[in-house]
């Protein structure tokens, strides 16, 4: 069965780059540009994994994580952020994220092996 990843980030170029890389790995990728779109998509059809940015318009990644936790949604979430400080990483992990990538350090060759284990 084809796995589905929901990619949530307000940066269209980054979404396209990551989507193309993931599709090469044989997964289906859906996209959302903000937290509201992400929540709406999760409510319609539960993905197998969510790649979620923190800083976005409307609802940020923390609000999305909180929504998922409050609604007992067990979809694995991997965070994407420009925020490299330990506090943000720890906060995301405390709210249930499985992993945390710094966008500026994002290596496509590293991305797939790190998220594949959660699918």
VENHUUR-V807548 format. One record per residue. N is the residue number from 0. RES is the residue in one small letter. OMEGA is omega in radians with two decimals (none if undefined). Layout:
BEGIN
n=N res=RES omega=OMEGA
n=N res=RES omega=OMEGA
END
This chain:
BEGIN
n=0 res=x omega=-3.12
n=1 res=x omega=3.11
n=2 res=x omega=-3.13
n=3 res=x omega=3.08
n=4 res=x omega=3.02
n=5 res=x omega=-3.13
n=6 res=x omega=-3.04
n=7 res=x omega=3.12
n=8 res=x omega=-3.14
n=9 res=x omega=3.12
n=10 res=x omega=-3.07
n=11 res=x omega=-3.14
n=12 res=x omega=3.12
n=13 res=x omega=3.10
n=14 res=x omega=-3.12
n=15 res=x omega=-3.13
n=16 res=x omega=-3.13
n=17 res=x omega=3.14
n=18 res=x omega=-3.13
n=19 res=x omega=3.13
n=20 res=x omega=-3.12
n=21 res=x omega=3.11
n=22 res=x omega=3.05
n=23 res=x omega=3.13
n=24 res=x omega=3.07
n=25 res=x omega=3.08
n=26 res=x omega=3.05
n=27 res=x omega=-3.11
n=28 res=x omega=2.98
n=29 res=x omega=-3.07
n=30 res=x omega=3.01
n=31 res=x omega=-3.08
n=32 res=x omega=3.11
n=33 res=x omega=-3.08
n=34 res=x omega=3.11
n=35 res=x omega=3.10
n=36 res=x omega=-3.13
n=37 res=x omega=-3.12
n=38 res=x omega=3.12
n=39 res=x omega=3.14
n=40 res=x omega=3.12
n=41 res=x omega=3.13
n=42 res=x omega=3.13
n=43 res=x omega=-3.05
n=44 res=x omega=-3.07
n=45 res=x omega=3.09
n=46 res=x omega=3.10
n=47 res=x omega=3.14
n=48 res=x omega=3.08
n=49 res=x omega=2.94
n=50 res=x omega=-2.90
n=51 res=x omega=3.04
n=52 res=x omega=3.11
n=53 res=x omega=-3.04
n=54 res=x omega=-3.14
n=55 res=x omega=3.06
n=56 res=x omega=3.13
n=57 res=x omega=3.08
n=58 res=x omega=3.12
n=59 res=x omega=-3.10
n=60 res=x omega=3.09
n=61 res=x omega=3.14
n=62 res=x omega=3.10
n=63 res=x omega=3.09
n=64 res=x omega=3.13
n=65 res=x omega=3.09
n=66 res=x omega=-3.12
n=67 res=x omega=-3.14
n=68 res=x omega=-3.13
n=69 res=x omega=-3.12
n=70 res=x omega=3.08
n=71 res=x omega=3.10
n=72 res=x omega=-3.04
n=73 res=x omega=3.10
n=74 res=x omega=3.08
n=75 res=x omega=-3.13
n=76 res=x omega=3.04
n=77 res=x omega=-3.07
n=78 res=x omega=3.02
n=79 res=x omega=-3.07
n=80 res=x omega=2.95
n=81 res=x omega=-3.09
n=82 res=x omega=-3.04
n=83 res=x omega=-3.10
n=84 res=x omega=-3.07
n=85 res=x omega=-3.10
n=86 res=x omega=3.13
n=87 res=x omega=3.12
n=88 res=x omega=-3.12
n=89 res=x omega=3.11
n=90 res=x omega=3.12
n=91 res=x omega=-3.14
n=92 res=x omega=3.10
n=93 res=x omega=3.12
n=94 res=x omega=3.02
n=95 res=x omega=3.09
n=96 res=x omega=-3.13
n=97 res=x omega=-3.07
n=98 res=x omega=-3.02
n=99 res=x omega=3.09
n=100 res=x omega=2.96
n=101 res=x omega=-3.05
n=102 res=x omega=-3.09
n=103 res=x omega=3.11
n=104 res=x omega=-3.03
n=105 res=x omega=3.11
n=106 res=x omega=-3.09
n=107 res=x omega=-3.14
n=108 res=x omega=3.13
n=109 res=x omega=-3.06
n=110 res=x omega=-3.04
n=111 res=x omega=3.13
n=112 res=x omega=-3.13
n=113 res=x omega=3.14
n=114 res=x omega=-3.10
n=115 res=x omega=-3.11
n=116 res=x omega=3.13
n=117 res=x omega=-3.13
n=118 res=x omega=none
END
